[in-house]
Amino acid sequence: MIEAKLLIIDDEVEFASTLCQRLCLRGIETAEAHSGADGLVKIEEFKPDIVILDLKMPDMNGLDMLAEIKGRDRKVEVIMLTGHGSTASGIEAMEKGAFDYIMKPVDLGELLNKIQQADHKRSETQHDN
């Protein structure tokens, strides 16, 4: 069971909404934002434990957004979404503090697995403090 609150930040509205619905059906408290600016507002309001973040958005680079999220709360785990051929960007994101990255199109089973791993890491980190 995933206890974490999840925020999806992706400018592809239909993708983010569908993913949000599918995760909610699995009992995961989930919210969505469709731009970097909207995402920063939602982070303050919703206080997510895990963020699923698109690497490429029109208003903000995903790596800049990652730095902003980690600057606000380093305990928030971030899973980056990258397009085809962006493996180097996913690796760079992990070097900058992302938990992991997933290539689009997203396999729901793989994403759920990554969310569970991030939730486990987050809860271990909380117990260490």
C-alpha positions as CSV (number, residue, x, y, z in Angstrom):
1,M,0.0,0.0,0.0
2,I,1.4,3.4,-1.0
3,E,0.8,5.9,1.7
4,A,2.5,8.8,-0.1
5,K,0.7,11.9,-1.5
6,L,1.5,12.2,-5.2
7,L,1.6,15.2,-7.5
8,I,1.8,14.8,-11.3
9,I,3.3,17.8,-13.1
10,D,2.9,17.4,-16.9
11,D,1.8,19.8,-19.6
12,E,0.0,17.0,-21.5
13,V,-3.4,17.5,-19.8
14,E,-5.0,14.3,-21.0
15,F,-2.0,12.2,-20.0
16,A,-1.8,13.8,-16.5
17,S,-5.5,13.5,-15.9
18,T,-5.7,9.9,-17.0
19,L,-2.7,9.0,-14.9
20,C,-4.1,10.8,-11.9
21,Q,-7.4,8.9,-12.2
22,R,-5.7,5.6,-12.6
23,L,-3.6,6.2,-9.5
24,C,-6.6,7.4,-7.5
25,L,-8.4,4.2,-8.4
26,R,-5.5,2.3,-6.7
27,G,-6.1,4.3,-3.5
28,I,-3.2,6.8,-4.0
29,E,-4.0,10.4,-3.0
30,T,-3.0,12.2,-6.2
31,A,-3.2,15.8,-7.6
32,E,-2.2,17.2,-11.0
33,A,-0.7,20.3,-12.4
34,H,-0.2,21.2,-16.1
35,S,2.7,23.7,-16.0
36,G,5.8,24.4,-13.9
37,A,4.2,27.5,-12.4
38,D,1.0,25.6,-11.5
39,G,3.1,22.8,-10.1
40,L,4.9,25.1,-7.7
41,V,1.6,26.4,-6.4
42,K,0.2,22.9,-6.0
43,I,3.4,21.8,-4.1
44,E,2.7,24.5,-1.5
45,E,-1.0,23.7,-1.3
46,F,-1.0,19.9,-1.6
47,K,2.4,19.1,0.1
48,P,3.2,16.0,-1.9
49,D,5.6,13.3,-0.8
50,I,6.4,12.2,-4.4
51,V,6.3,14.3,-7.6
52,I,6.1,12.8,-11.1
53,L,7.6,15.5,-13.2
54,D,7.8,15.9,-17.0
55,L,11.2,16.8,-18.2
56,K,10.0,19.1,-20.9
57,M,7.3,21.7,-20.3
58,P,6.7,25.0,-22.2
59,D,7.1,27.3,-19.2
60,M,9.8,25.6,-17.2
61,N,12.6,23.1,-17.7
62,G,12.1,19.9,-15.7
63,L,15.7,20.0,-14.3
64,D,15.1,23.6,-13.1
65,M,11.8,22.5,-11.6
66,L,13.6,19.6,-9.9
67,A,16.1,22.0,-8.3
68,E,13.2,24.2,-7.1
69,I,11.4,21.2,-5.6
70,K,14.5,19.9,-3.8
71,G,15.3,23.4,-2.7
72,R,12.0,23.7,-1.0
73,D,12.0,20.2,0.6
74,R,14.8,17.7,-0.1
75,K,12.7,14.9,1.3
76,V,10.2,15.0,-1.6
77,E,11.1,12.2,-4.0
78,V,10.9,13.1,-7.7
79,I,10.4,10.7,-10.6
80,M,11.2,12.3,-13.9
81,L,9.3,11.5,-17.1
82,T,11.5,11.7,-20.3
83,G,10.7,11.3,-23.9
84,H,12.3,8.9,-26.3
85,G,16.0,9.3,-26.6
86,S,16.3,11.4,-23.4
87,T,18.2,8.8,-21.4
88,A,21.1,11.2,-20.8
89,S,18.6,13.8,-19.4
90,G,17.1,11.2,-17.1
91,I,20.6,10.3,-15.8
92,E,21.4,14.0,-15.3
93,A,18.2,14.4,-13.4
94,M,19.2,11.6,-11.0
95,E,22.6,13.2,-10.5
96,K,20.7,16.4,-9.5
97,G,18.6,14.6,-6.9
98,A,15.7,12.8,-8.8
99,F,14.8,9.4,-7.4
100,D,14.6,7.8,-10.8
101,Y,13.3,8.4,-14.4
102,I,10.8,6.7,-16.7
103,M,10.6,6.9,-20.4
104,K,7.4,7.9,-22.1
105,P,5.1,6.3,-23.0
106,V,4.7,5.3,-19.4
107,D,4.0,1.7,-18.4
108,L,1.7,1.9,-15.4
109,G,3.1,-1.2,-13.8
110,E,6.7,0.2,-14.0
111,L,5.5,3.5,-12.7
112,L,3.7,1.9,-9.7
113,N,6.8,0.0,-9.0
114,K,8.9,3.2,-9.0
115,I,6.3,4.9,-6.8
116,Q,6.5,2.1,-4.3
117,Q,10.3,2.2,-4.2
118,A,10.2,6.0,-3.7
119,D,7.6,5.7,-1.0
120,H,9.7,3.0,0.7
121,K,12.8,5.2,0.6
122,R,10.9,8.2,1.8
123,S,9.5,6.3,4.8
124,E,12.9,4.9,5.6
125,T,14.3,8.4,5.6
126,Q,11.6,9.6,7.9
127,H,12.4,6.8,10.4
128,D,16.1,7.7,10.3
129,N,15.3,11.3,11.5
